[in-house]
Amino acid sequence: MADLRIGVIGAGGRMGGAIVRQTHETPGVTLVAACENAGHAAIGRDAGEVAGIGANGVKIGAQAEAVFEACDAAIEFSTPDASVAHAKLAAARKRIHVIGTTGLDAAAERALAEAAKSATIVHAPNMSLAVNLLFALTRQVASALGPDFDIEILEMHHRHKVDAPSGTALGLGRAAAEGRGVKLADVQQDARHGITGARRRGDIGFAVLRGGDVVGDHTVIFAADGERLELTHKGSSRQIFARGAVHAALWARGKPPGRYSMADVLGLKT
């Protein structure tokens, strides 16, 4: 079987460079196209050189349309608006579209669902293979432990991250809520300050830390009187997200149009 032709959107950024490096290291895939936003300093440069692996002959362009024309699967970690616009391009050309973008609102989710009628879309708030196992474990533990166990989610990221809680933390919160048979919106408790009163039974709390160059640390805490269970994942390299994204693109090859998650990729029951 011929290699899966990969296109990278945002190839001049940190995650874009990680994806370019991953395509270089992964058998069965070939990087064929890359792009960046108009005016970006990487435009016109070799994608491999920008990613630090040496020239690979793929120039970074300014048109996402050209990426979707050339590839079998496009991968991006960008902004919600950009991901929605690119999902429409994927739908028009019936391509695979792997999206690691976080912060999608309800309108963006609906737009992805519409695009998935024609495109094969894999979207997850975190593309790490191990983190997606953590989602499944969190759901299972929340289901098994009763309401005597309070659930708190702690996350830490680098100083430049602009959204909080992280998409991964919210994904863990949704997994815990699903295990409890409730909606996260009904039990979510964000940062506490001042005289807050006693903790409400059944809430799922979030605590957020920012600093340094932390790629992403997440802990789900199940705390009851006399005991505490903690499920933790620590990411030390963005390459883990690129590895998962390329793995997802290979998995999606030959799959019918639709909206898929990393749970589908890993064959996990939800």
C-alpha positions, 0 to 999 in steps of 0.5 A, a space after each residue: 500500500 502506498 504511503 498515506 500523504 500527510 499535509 500539515 497546517 500551521 507547519 511553522 509553529 511548535 506543534 506543526 514542527 512536531 508533526 513534521 518530525 513525526 511524519 519523518 519518523 513514522 513508517 507508512 506516511 509521507 509529508 507532501 504539503 504544509 502551510 502557515 498563515 499569510 505573512 508568517 516568517 516560515 512561508 517559502 521555507 523548507 518544512 523539514 528545515 523549520 522543524 529541525 530535521 533537515 530539508 525534505 523538499 516540502 515548502 511551506 505555503 500560505 494556502 490551506 486549500 493547496 494542502 487539502 488538494 495535495 494530501 490524503 490527510 491533513 493535521 492541525 492544532 490551531 484555533 477553533 475558527 481556523 479548524 472549522 474553516 479547514 473542516 469545510 475544505 476537508 469536506 469539499 475534497 472528502 479528506 481525512 482531517 485530524 484536529 487537535 484544536 481545543 476551545 471549540 464552542 457549541 457552534 464549532 462542534 456543530 460545524 464539525 459535525 456538518 463537515 463530517 458528513 463528507 470528511 473523515 474527522 478525528 478530533 480530540 482535546 488531547 491527541 496523546 495516546 496515554 491521555 486518552 487511556 486516562 479519559 477511559 480510566 477516569 470514566 471507569 473509576 468515577 462510575 465504580 466509586 460512589 458519591 462519597 468520593 469527591 472529584 477534583 482535577 488539577 492541571 498545569 501548563 506553560 506560561 503561554 497557554 491562553 485558555 483555562 481550564 485546559 481542553 484536556 482537563 475539561 475532557 477529563 471532567 466530562 469523562 468523570 461526569 459521564 461515569 457519574 451519569 451527570 452533565 459536567 455543566 451541572 456539577 462543574 466548580 471552577 477556581 475557588 476564592 475567598 469564603 466559598 462555604 463547604 464543598 457541594 456533594 457531587 461537584 467536580 472541581 478544577 484547579 489551574 496552574 501556569 508556569 515555565 515550559 510545562 507541556 501538560 500535567 493532569 491529575 484526577 483526584 478521587 478523595 474520600 474520608 481516609 483514602 485518596 486515589 489519584 490518576 496522573 499523566 505528565 507530558 514532557 514533550 509535544 511529540 506525544 501529541 504529534 505521535 497520536 495525531 499521525 497514528 489517528 491519521 493512519 487509523 482513519 485511512 479507509 474509514 467512512 466519513 464521520 466524526 471520530 474520537 481518539 477513543 475510536 482510534 484506540 478501540 476504547 468503549 465509551 
